Amino acid sequence: MRKCPFCAEEVQAEAVFCKHCHKDLPPADAKPSKKTGGEILPKLFLAVLICIGIGYGINFIHSKTKEANLVQTYYVKATMSDVCEIPAGKSIKPLNQFDSIELYSHQEKNGYLKLKSNGWIKKADLYLDPNDPELKKHLQLPQDKKYLAEVEARIKEYREKQKKFYPTEAGVKIITEDIARLVLVQSSYEKSDSPTEKNLYSQAQKLSGHIDLFAREMYAKFMEGQMMEKSVGMKIEAAGDGKKILAIKYVLMSDVMVYQLRNNGGIDNQAKVYGFEKIIFTDGYKHKWTVKLNEKESRK
């Protein structure tokens, strides 16, 4: 007889299964293994090394993150010929106005800031305020150039799509936002004497004329698509000189429908937003309702 190593109940010496706790039994001649100190110490030593390594890695990452937070980007106010008061024994590569450099903002000495690369530079020769009007305009200029190119491409893309599909609400919203932003771009460079900025102003002004006209065409087709989704076969288009007339044709057009479109649909206010000057409702035959925006309609 022998005792079960799990429940301590007596079982037969040759038993391979305990009838009391229902667990498999080890062979009768098996001896419990004992780990010696020689086996445990190497593993313990390895665990300690791993912990030290993890701790060192965390400290290294923390120190690098802290260092990165102390580094800031500034922009040079003048050319290198003006930035010449460098402390003895230190030098920096030639710099031009608006060049960006990385500095340790916390390391300052006698009115100088330490460069991340090497050397020192005078604080007075830097744009320290990121909202400085001159700096802001300079940094904004390449972004505005890129934006104007994007708008021009977007108009072309949407115009091609409009030949096959009705405009989406998202597309109309984007074009509407473009109209507003182009006004801001124009105002930024309107009074500038810089040839580059004057050219940018001219581009924005020209593009504004194109997008205003296209937005009216797009809005008209978008409305037509919305009506089609409601199974109302209206023909809606931007017409006339400058596409400033919103022409709406529907065979069942009536006084009631005109009233509903103007008052419940809010078409007057929407048309004003896109620069329409007049709305013409017609049944395609003898009835026509002309609305000069801000004036009362007349029926012929």
C-alpha positions in Angstrom: 0.0 0.0 0.0 1.0 3.6 -0.5 -0.5 7.1 0.0 -1.9 9.2 -2.8 0.3 12.3 -3.2 -2.7 14.4 -3.9 -5.4 13.4 -1.3 -3.2 11.3 1.2 -5.6 8.4 1.1 -4.2 4.8 0.9 -4.2 3.1 -2.5 -2.6 -0.1 -3.9 1.1 0.1 -4.6 0.5 -0.7 -8.3 -2.4 1.7 -8.7 -2.2 4.2 -11.5 -5.5 6.0 -10.6 -6.7 7.2 -7.2 -10.2 6.0 -6.4 -10.6 8.8 -3.9 -9.6 12.0 -5.7 -9.8 10.5 -9.3 -6.4 11.7 -10.3 -3.6 9.9 -12.2 -0.9 8.6 -10.0 2.8 8.7 -10.7 4.7 5.3 -10.8 5.3 3.8 -7.4 9.1 4.0 -7.8 9.1 7.7 -8.9 10.9 10.1 -6.6 9.9 13.8 -6.1 12.4 16.1 -7.8 14.3 18.6 -5.7 15.8 21.7 -7.3 19.3 22.4 -6.0 20.7 25.8 -5.4 22.9 25.3 -8.4 19.8 25.1 -10.6 17.9 28.0 -9.0 20.7 30.6 -8.8 21.4 30.9 -12.5 17.7 31.5 -13.2 17.5 34.0 -10.4 20.5 35.8 -11.7 19.0 35.9 -15.2 15.7 37.4 -13.8 17.7 40.1 -12.0 19.5 41.0 -15.2 16.3 41.2 -17.1 14.8 43.5 -14.5 17.9 45.7 -14.6 17.7 45.8 -18.4 14.1 46.8 -18.4 14.7 49.5 -15.8 17.6 50.9 -17.8 15.5 50.9 -21.0 12.7 52.8 -19.2 15.1 55.3 -17.8 16.7 55.8 -21.2 13.4 56.3 -22.9 12.3 58.7 -20.2 15.5 60.7 -20.5 15.2 61.0 -24.3 11.6 62.0 -24.0 12.5 64.7 -21.4 15.3 65.9 -23.7 13.0 66.1 -26.7 10.5 68.1 -24.7 13.3 70.7 -24.0 14.2 71.1 -27.6 12.1 73.7 -29.5 12.1 74.9 -33.1 12.7 78.6 -33.8 13.1 80.7 -36.9 15.9 83.1 -37.9 15.0 86.7 -38.2 18.0 87.7 -40.4 20.7 86.3 -42.7 24.0 84.9 -41.5 25.8 88.2 -42.0 23.6 89.7 -39.3 23.7 86.6 -37.0 27.5 87.0 -36.3 27.7 87.4 -32.5 28.6 83.8 -31.7 30.6 83.1 -28.5 34.3 82.4 -28.9 35.1 78.9 -30.1 31.6 78.2 -31.3 30.2 78.4 -34.8 27.1 77.5 -36.8 26.5 76.9 -40.4 25.2 79.9 -42.5 21.6 80.8 -41.9 19.1 82.7 -43.9 16.0 84.5 -42.8 13.1 82.2 -41.8 15.5 79.1 -41.6 14.3 76.8 -38.9 16.7 75.6 -36.2 16.4 73.4 -33.1 17.5 74.9 -29.8 17.6 73.9 -26.1 15.2 76.6 -24.9 16.2 75.9 -21.2 19.9 76.5 -21.9 20.4 80.2 -22.0 23.6 82.2 -21.4 24.1 86.0 -21.7 21.2 86.4 -24.1 22.2 83.3 -26.2 20.4 80.0 -26.7 22.2 76.7 -27.2 21.7 74.9 -30.6 20.8 71.2 -30.5 23.5 70.5 -33.1 26.3 72.7 -31.7 27.0 76.3 -30.9 25.0 79.2 -29.6 22.8 81.9 -31.2 21.6 85.3 -30.1 17.9 85.3 -28.9 17.4 88.7 -30.5 18.1 87.2 -33.9 15.2 84.7 -33.6 11.4 84.8 -33.9 10.6 83.7 -30.4 6.8 84.3 -30.8 5.2 81.7 -33.2 2.4 84.2 -33.8 4.6 87.0 -35.0 2.7 88.4 -38.0 5.8 88.4 -40.3 6.7 84.9 -39.4 3.1 83.6 -39.6 2.6 85.0 -43.1 5.9 83.5 -44.3 5.0 80.1 -43.0 1.5 80.4 -44.3 2.5 81.3 -47.9 3.6 77.8 -49.1 0.5 76.3 -47.5 -1.8 78.8 -49.3 0.0 78.0 -52.6 -0.7 74.3 -52.1 -4.3 75.0 -51.1 -5.0 77.1 -54.3 -3.7 74.2 -56.4 -5.9 71.8 -54.5 -9.0 73.9 -55.0 -8.3 74.2 -58.7 -7.9 70.4 -59.0 -11.0 69.9 -56.9 -13.2 72.0 -59.1 -12.0 70.1 -62.2 -12.7 66.8 -60.5 -16.1 67.7 -59.3 -17.1 69.2 -62.7 -16.2 65.9 -64.4 -18.1 63.8 -61.8 -21.1 66.1 -62.2 -21.5 65.1 -65.8 -22.5 61.6 -64.6 -23.7 61.9 -61.0 -25.5 64.3 -58.8 -23.3 66.1 -56.3 -23.3 64.8 -52.7 -24.0 66.9 -49.7 -20.4 66.4 -48.5 -19.1 67.8 -51.8 -21.4 70.8 -51.6 -20.2 71.5 -48.1 -16.5 71.3 -49.1 -17.0 73.7 -52.0 -18.9 76.1 -49.7 -16.0 76.0 -47.2 -13.5 76.7 -50.1 -15.5 79.9 -51.0 -15.0 81.2 -47.4 -11.4 80.2 -47.2 -10.5 81.8 -50.5 -11.8 85.1 -49.2 -9.4 84.8 -46.2 -6.5 84.0 -48.5 -7.3 87.1 -50.6 -7.5 89.4 -47.6 -4.1 88.1 -46.3 -2.2 89.3 -49.4 -4.4 92.1 -50.8 -2.2 95.0 -49.5 1.1 93.3 -49.9 4.0 94.8 -52.0 5.8 91.5 -52.4 5.6 90.2 -56.0 5.1 86.7 -54.7 2.3 87.6 -52.4 0.7 89.9 -55.0 0.7 87.0 -57.5 -0.9 84.7 -54.9 -3.6 87.3 -54.3 -4.3 87.4 -58.1 -4.6 83.6 -58.2 -6.9 83.5 -55.3 -9.1 86.3 -56.7 -9.4 84.6 -60.1 -10.1 81.2 -58.5 -12.8 82.8 -56.3 -14.7 83.9 -59.4 -14.5 80.3 -60.9 -15.6 78.6 -57.7 -18.5 81.0 -57.1 -19.9 80.2 -60.5 -19.3 76.5 -60.1 -20.8 76.4 -56.6 -24.1 77.8 -58.1 -24.1 75.1 -60.8 -23.3 72.5 -58.2 -26.0 73.6 -55.8 -28.6 73.5 -58.5 -27.7 70.0 -59.5 -27.6 68.9 -55.9 -31.2 70.2 -55.4 -32.3 68.4 -58.5 -30.8 65.2 -57.2 -32.6 65.7 -53.8 -35.9 66.1 -55.6 -35.3 63.0 -57.7 -34.8 61.0 -54.5 -38.3 62.1 -53.5 -39.6 61.0 -56.9 -40.2 64.6 -57.9 -38.9 65.2 -61.5 -37.8 68.8 -61.3 -35.3 70.3 -63.7 -33.1 72.7 -61.8 -30.2 74.6 -63.2 -28.1 77.7 -62.7 -28.7 80.0 -65.7 -28.2 83.4 -67.1 -25.2 85.7 -67.0 -22.8 84.6 -64.3 -25.2 81.7 -63.5 -27.0 83.9 -61.1 -30.5 82.7 -61.9 -31.8 79.6 -60.2 -34.3 78.1 -62.8 -36.7 75.5 -61.5 -39.0 73.7 -63.9 -41.7 71.2 -62.9 -44.8 70.3 -64.9 -47.0 70.5 -61.8 -45.6 73.7 -60.5 -48.3 75.8 -58.7 -48.7 78.7 -56.3 -48.9 76.2 -53.4 -45.6 74.4 -54.5 -43.8 77.7 -54.9 -45.0 78.7 -51.4 -43.8 75.4 -49.9 -40.4 75.6 -51.6 -39.8 79.2 -50.5 -41.2 79.0 -46.9 -40.8 75.3 -45.9 -37.8 74.5 -48.0 -36.0 77.8 -47.3 -34.9 78.0 -50.9 -34.6 81.8 -50.8 -32.0 81.9 -48.1 -30.0 79.0 -49.6 -30.0 80.7 -53.0 -28.7 84.0 -51.5 -25.8 82.1 -49.8 -24.5 81.0 -53.3 -24.9 84.4 -54.9 -28.1 83.8 -56.9 -30.0 87.1 -57.6 -33.2 85.6 -59.0 -35.3 82.4 -58.8 -37.6 81.5 -61.6 -40.3 78.8 -61.0 -42.1 77.5 -64.1 -44.3 74.6 -65.2 -42.6 74.7 -68.6 -45.7 76.0 -70.3 -47.5 79.3 -69.6 -47.0 79.8 -65.9 -43.9 81.4 -64.4 -43.1 82.8 -61.0 -40.2 85.2 -60.8 -38.6 85.9 -57.5 -36.0 88.7 -57.3 -34.4 87.8 -54.0 -35.4 90.3 -51.2 -38.4 91.2 -53.3 -41.9 89.7 -53.7 -42.6 87.3 -56.5 -44.6 88.1 -59.6 -46.6 85.7 -61.7 -47.0 86.0 -65.5 
